[in-house]
């Protein structure tokens, strides 16, 4: 089984979300060896799609842009059985560079338009990818999912999930994700990571999470009011410190 992890955080290996993705992969790989590929999007050479559609008309299935997508990443994506999309919520969507990765998947589709049973217009896959399972793992700095992830969920559900040809999407969404970078919060965050690892074990065996595990994943690390108070206090301190540093620097000149 081929597992592809797309680390879409601009923070690279320091990503809070990546900690959750690694815990999930630990569960996936608990019982049998897997072929695991990790793409660090922030360190990759991925040009934006220029909308030329050469991959449909001139070089079918092949992008004419010479970068990491063409030389390696499209091949890894096409051959993956499980694809893990790991990134933090940025302005109610995904970080720009992994959005660029998503845009560059056009060569894997065909130009013809088909109408689905639900009446949607879609470009069919160039290859048989219906066996693939997608896992969306994301953290955010808010205390709730509702009204924050709506746009991102709609996009992923349209491409891979309940509004697509075949529902192949699973989500692990962790609000209050900034707490994963604070060592003093490790008791809470380590407990959550253990639950994510259990989710990985269940997913590789059954393709889903048990109700008990899902309930644990849906539980906030801290009550919303407490988290918001901590977050606001933190930013007040950061801003005050930055302003003080700026004042001291100005005085030296």
TORTI-619538 format. One line per 8 residues: number of its first residue (from 1); their letters; for each residue x, y, z of C-alpha. Coordinates in nm, 3 decimals, always signed. Layout:
REM residues N
NUM> a> X Y Z ~ ...
REM end
This chain:
REM residues 253
1> xxxxxxxx> +0.000 +0.000 +0.000 ~ +0.130 +0.344 -0.095 ~ +0.067 +0.632 +0.143 ~ +0.133 +0.990 +0.034 ~ +0.155 +1.265 +0.296 ~ +0.123 +1.619 +0.163 ~ +0.264 +1.857 +0.424 ~ +0.110 +2.184 +0.312
9> xxxxxxxx> +0.209 +2.399 +0.608 ~ +0.437 +2.695 +0.528 ~ +0.613 +2.610 +0.857 ~ +0.740 +2.282 +0.710 ~ +0.863 +2.035 +0.972 ~ +0.765 +2.277 +1.252 ~ +0.398 +2.248 +1.161 ~ +0.151 +2.179 +1.442
17> xxxxxxxx> -0.074 +1.998 +1.195 ~ +0.212 +1.773 +1.087 ~ +0.236 +1.637 +1.442 ~ -0.119 +1.508 +1.405 ~ -0.047 +1.369 +1.058 ~ +0.257 +1.177 +1.190 ~ +0.046 +1.034 +1.474 ~ -0.215 +0.919 +1.222
25> xxxxxxxx> +0.050 +0.756 +1.003 ~ +0.190 +0.579 +1.307 ~ -0.149 +0.413 +1.342 ~ -0.169 +0.332 +0.972 ~ +0.168 +0.159 +0.980 ~ +0.116 -0.027 +1.309 ~ +0.036 -0.371 +1.168 ~ +0.209 -0.391 +0.832
33> xxxxxxxx> +0.478 -0.222 +0.628 ~ +0.364 +0.053 +0.397 ~ +0.539 +0.258 +0.133 ~ +0.526 +0.611 +0.270 ~ +0.615 +0.920 +0.069 ~ +0.620 +1.268 +0.223 ~ +0.607 +1.584 +0.013 ~ +0.702 +1.903 +0.195
41> xxxxxxxx> +0.514 +2.153 -0.018 ~ +0.691 +2.459 +0.127 ~ +1.032 +2.329 +0.014 ~ +0.915 +2.212 -0.328 ~ +0.936 +2.377 -0.667 ~ +0.572 +2.404 -0.773 ~ +0.481 +2.667 -1.030 ~ +0.121 +2.789 -1.048
49> xxxxxxxx> -0.105 +2.641 -1.315 ~ -0.117 +2.884 -1.608 ~ -0.441 +2.751 -1.755 ~ -0.290 +2.666 -2.094 ~ -0.459 +2.321 -2.105 ~ -0.165 +2.173 -2.292 ~ -0.211 +1.869 -2.065 ~ -0.547 +1.814 -2.237
57> xxxxxxxx> -0.479 +1.911 -2.598 ~ -0.107 +1.900 -2.682 ~ +0.062 +1.663 -2.435 ~ -0.233 +1.459 -2.296 ~ -0.183 +1.378 -1.930 ~ +0.147 +1.565 -1.906 ~ +0.201 +1.921 -1.786 ~ +0.443 +2.129 -1.992
65> xxxxxxxx> +0.577 +2.309 -1.684 ~ +0.911 +2.159 -1.581 ~ +0.906 +2.146 -1.202 ~ +0.860 +1.897 -0.917 ~ +0.496 +1.836 -1.005 ~ +0.585 +1.712 -1.352 ~ +0.902 +1.521 -1.268 ~ +0.782 +1.340 -0.956
73> xxxxxxxx> +0.473 +1.451 -0.764 ~ +0.201 +1.368 -1.017 ~ +0.339 +1.015 -1.041 ~ +0.341 +0.974 -0.661 ~ -0.011 +1.112 -0.635 ~ -0.147 +0.889 -0.911 ~ +0.000 +0.577 -0.751 ~ -0.104 +0.648 -0.392
81> xxxxxxxx> -0.371 +0.443 -0.216 ~ -0.410 +0.684 +0.077 ~ -0.345 +1.057 +0.039 ~ -0.316 +1.267 +0.356 ~ -0.368 +1.640 +0.312 ~ -0.204 +1.804 +0.614 ~ -0.218 +2.181 +0.657 ~ -0.346 +2.455 +0.890
89> xxxxxxxx> -0.648 +2.670 +0.810 ~ -0.533 +2.991 +0.641 ~ -0.796 +3.264 +0.605 ~ -1.078 +3.006 +0.601 ~ -0.907 +2.796 +0.333 ~ -0.581 +2.621 +0.254 ~ -0.233 +2.778 +0.236 ~ -0.156 +2.911 -0.110
97> xxxxxxxx> +0.119 +2.670 -0.209 ~ -0.080 +2.353 -0.144 ~ -0.370 +2.514 -0.331 ~ -0.121 +2.543 -0.616 ~ -0.052 +2.168 -0.583 ~ -0.425 +2.098 -0.606 ~ -0.458 +2.318 -0.915 ~ -0.178 +2.127 -1.087
105> xxxxxxxx> -0.375 +1.799 -1.074 ~ -0.553 +1.898 -1.395 ~ -0.343 +1.655 -1.609 ~ -0.506 +1.368 -1.418 ~ -0.846 +1.467 -1.562 ~ -0.997 +1.458 -1.911 ~ -1.131 +1.762 -2.096 ~ -1.478 +1.625 -2.166
113> xxxxxxxx> -1.762 +1.734 -1.940 ~ -1.995 +1.476 -1.794 ~ -2.313 +1.525 -1.597 ~ -2.329 +1.324 -1.275 ~ -2.636 +1.158 -1.127 ~ -2.680 +1.464 -0.905 ~ -2.671 +1.698 -1.205 ~ -2.320 +1.833 -1.150
121> xxxxxxxx> -2.073 +1.902 -1.431 ~ -1.743 +1.720 -1.387 ~ -1.425 +1.636 -1.575 ~ -1.374 +1.257 -1.543 ~ -1.046 +1.109 -1.426 ~ -0.790 +1.018 -1.689 ~ -0.689 +0.722 -1.472 ~ -0.881 +0.496 -1.238
129> xxxxxxxx> -0.837 +0.671 -0.904 ~ -1.158 +0.561 -0.736 ~ -0.965 +0.325 -0.507 ~ -0.787 +0.621 -0.345 ~ -0.883 +0.736 +0.004 ~ -0.822 +1.095 +0.109 ~ -0.772 +1.213 +0.467 ~ -0.794 +1.585 +0.542
137> xxxxxxxx> -0.601 +1.676 +0.859 ~ -0.610 +2.037 +0.967 ~ -0.567 +2.259 +1.272 ~ -0.672 +2.617 +1.329 ~ -0.635 +2.892 +1.586 ~ -1.006 +2.910 +1.659 ~ -1.204 +2.715 +1.917 ~ -1.467 +2.578 +1.680
145> xxxxxxxx> -1.504 +2.419 +1.338 ~ -1.846 +2.557 +1.244 ~ -1.846 +2.873 +1.029 ~ -1.467 +2.857 +0.997 ~ -1.412 +2.548 +0.781 ~ -1.725 +2.578 +0.565 ~ -1.549 +2.690 +0.245 ~ -1.268 +2.434 +0.275
153> xxxxxxxx> -1.510 +2.150 +0.350 ~ -1.721 +2.242 +0.049 ~ -1.419 +2.225 -0.178 ~ -1.292 +1.893 -0.046 ~ -1.640 +1.740 -0.038 ~ -1.688 +1.844 -0.401 ~ -1.361 +1.689 -0.515 ~ -1.322 +1.384 -0.289
161> xxxxxxxx> -1.617 +1.358 -0.053 ~ -1.993 +1.335 -0.028 ~ -2.058 +1.565 -0.327 ~ -1.810 +1.383 -0.554 ~ -1.852 +1.074 -0.771 ~ -1.749 +0.851 -0.481 ~ -1.720 +0.950 -0.116 ~ -1.355 +0.882 -0.037
169> xxxxxxxx> -1.289 +1.157 +0.219 ~ -1.220 +1.135 +0.592 ~ -1.151 +1.438 +0.810 ~ -0.953 +1.499 +1.130 ~ -1.003 +1.862 +1.226 ~ -0.845 +1.996 +1.544 ~ -0.934 +2.348 +1.657 ~ -0.707 +2.511 +1.915
177> xxxxxxxx> -0.412 +2.372 +1.720 ~ -0.173 +2.641 +1.838 ~ -0.153 +2.455 +2.170 ~ +0.061 +2.185 +2.004 ~ +0.355 +2.427 +1.998 ~ +0.343 +2.492 +2.374 ~ +0.542 +2.235 +2.581 ~ +0.339 +2.309 +2.894
185> xxxxxxxx> +0.029 +2.178 +2.714 ~ +0.184 +1.841 +2.630 ~ -0.043 +1.646 +2.866 ~ -0.344 +1.755 +2.664 ~ -0.184 +1.740 +2.322 ~ -0.017 +1.402 +2.378 ~ -0.354 +1.256 +2.477 ~ -0.505 +1.389 +2.155
193> xxxxxxxx> -0.218 +1.247 +1.948 ~ -0.272 +0.905 +2.107 ~ -0.636 +0.921 +1.997 ~ -0.524 +1.011 +1.645 ~ -0.293 +0.710 +1.637 ~ -0.585 +0.491 +1.741 ~ -0.787 +0.647 +1.459 ~ -0.512 +0.548 +1.216
201> xxxxxxxx> -0.522 +0.187 +1.336 ~ -0.898 +0.175 +1.290 ~ -0.884 +0.344 +0.951 ~ -0.637 +0.096 +0.802 ~ -0.851 -0.194 +0.925 ~ -1.205 -0.071 +0.856 ~ -1.176 +0.248 +0.651 ~ -1.339 +0.457 +0.923
209> xxxxxxxx> -1.322 +0.556 +1.290 ~ -1.524 +0.404 +1.572 ~ -1.784 +0.626 +1.735 ~ -1.578 +0.630 +2.055 ~ -1.264 +0.744 +1.875 ~ -1.451 +1.002 +1.669 ~ -1.601 +1.146 +1.987 ~ -1.253 +1.186 +2.136
217> xxxxxxxx> -1.127 +1.356 +1.820 ~ -1.420 +1.596 +1.832 ~ -1.351 +1.699 +2.192 ~ -1.180 +2.034 +2.238 ~ -0.845 +2.039 +2.415 ~ -0.976 +2.317 +2.641 ~ -1.321 +2.473 +2.683 ~ -1.373 +2.744 +2.421
225> xxxxxxxx> -1.385 +3.029 +2.672 ~ -1.057 +2.921 +2.833 ~ -0.881 +2.884 +2.499 ~ -0.997 +3.223 +2.373 ~ -0.879 +3.389 +2.694 ~ -0.538 +3.221 +2.663 ~ -0.508 +3.313 +2.295 ~ -0.598 +3.677 +2.350
233> xxxxxxxx> -0.359 +3.707 +2.646 ~ -0.083 +3.553 +2.436 ~ -0.128 +3.800 +2.152 ~ -0.148 +4.094 +2.387 ~ +0.191 +3.990 +2.526 ~ +0.338 +3.934 +2.177 ~ +0.224 +4.274 +2.053 ~ +0.344 +4.452 +2.368
241> xxxxxxxx> +0.682 +4.283 +2.337 ~ +0.714 +4.374 +1.970 ~ +0.622 +4.735 +2.039 ~ +0.871 +4.755 +2.326 ~ +1.145 +4.608 +2.106 ~ +1.061 +4.860 +1.836 ~ +1.077 +5.148 +2.083 ~ +1.414 +5.037 +2.215
249> xxxxx> +1.551 +4.999 +1.864 ~ +1.428 +5.346 +1.771 ~ +1.589 +5.499 +2.081 ~ +1.928 +5.353 +1.989 ~ +1.921 +5.546 +1.665
REM end
